[in-house]
Amino acid sequence: MALDALDQKTLSSLPRLSEVYDAYGVEVNALSLNEIFALYERCTNAPVFSIPKKLPGLFRTSNKSETTGGAC
């Protein structure tokens, strides 16, 4: 069997990624940038950035609504 045909057979035998996510409760992009940075700081006891001027630029692209989570 040609390698391309074997690759295709292998790929088509796998479940769709969305089905795997649903089965295991995976959530993609479930945290906003604010939550990610707060979680990082809470878990490491270290500031995310030592240069405060860079931080606001990262938050401009995030319009994800706030969610609550309980890690660390």
C-alpha positions in Angstrom: 0.0 0.0 0.0 1.4 3.4 -0.9 2.4 5.7 1.9 -0.2 8.3 0.9 -3.0 5.8 0.9 -1.9 4.4 4.3 -1.8 8.0 5.7 -5.2 8.7 4.4 -6.6 5.4 5.8 -5.0 6.2 9.2 -6.4 9.7 9.2 -9.9 8.7 8.2 -10.0 6.1 11.0 -9.4 8.7 13.7 -12.4 10.5 15.3 -13.0 14.1 14.5 -11.2 16.5 16.9 -14.5 18.1 17.9 -15.8 14.6 19.0 -12.7 14.1 21.2 -13.0 17.6 22.7 -16.7 16.9 23.5 -15.9 13.5 25.0 -13.2 14.9 27.3 -14.7 18.3 28.0 -11.9 20.3 26.3 -12.6 24.0 26.0 -10.4 26.0 23.5 -9.8 29.7 24.3 -11.9 29.4 27.4 -9.8 32.0 29.3 -9.4 35.7 28.5 -5.9 37.2 28.4 -6.6 38.8 31.8 -7.4 35.5 33.3 -4.3 33.8 31.8 -2.0 36.5 33.2 -3.7 36.5 36.6 -3.5 32.7 36.8 0.2 32.8 35.8 1.0 35.4 38.4 -1.0 33.6 41.1 0.7 30.2 40.3 4.3 31.6 40.0 4.2 34.5 42.4 6.0 36.4 39.7 4.9 39.4 37.5 4.2 38.5 33.9 6.0 41.4 32.5 8.7 43.6 34.0 8.0 46.3 31.5 4.5 47.6 32.2 4.3 49.5 28.8 4.1 46.2 26.9 1.1 44.8 28.8 -1.7 47.1 27.5 -0.8 46.2 23.9 -1.6 42.6 24.5 -5.0 43.2 25.9 -6.2 45.2 22.8 -6.7 42.1 20.8 -8.7 40.3 23.4 -12.5 40.6 23.4 -13.2 37.3 25.1 -15.7 37.6 27.9 -14.6 37.0 31.4 -15.1 33.5 32.8 -14.3 32.1 36.2 -12.0 29.2 36.8 -10.4 27.6 39.8 -6.8 26.5 39.2 -3.8 26.7 41.5 
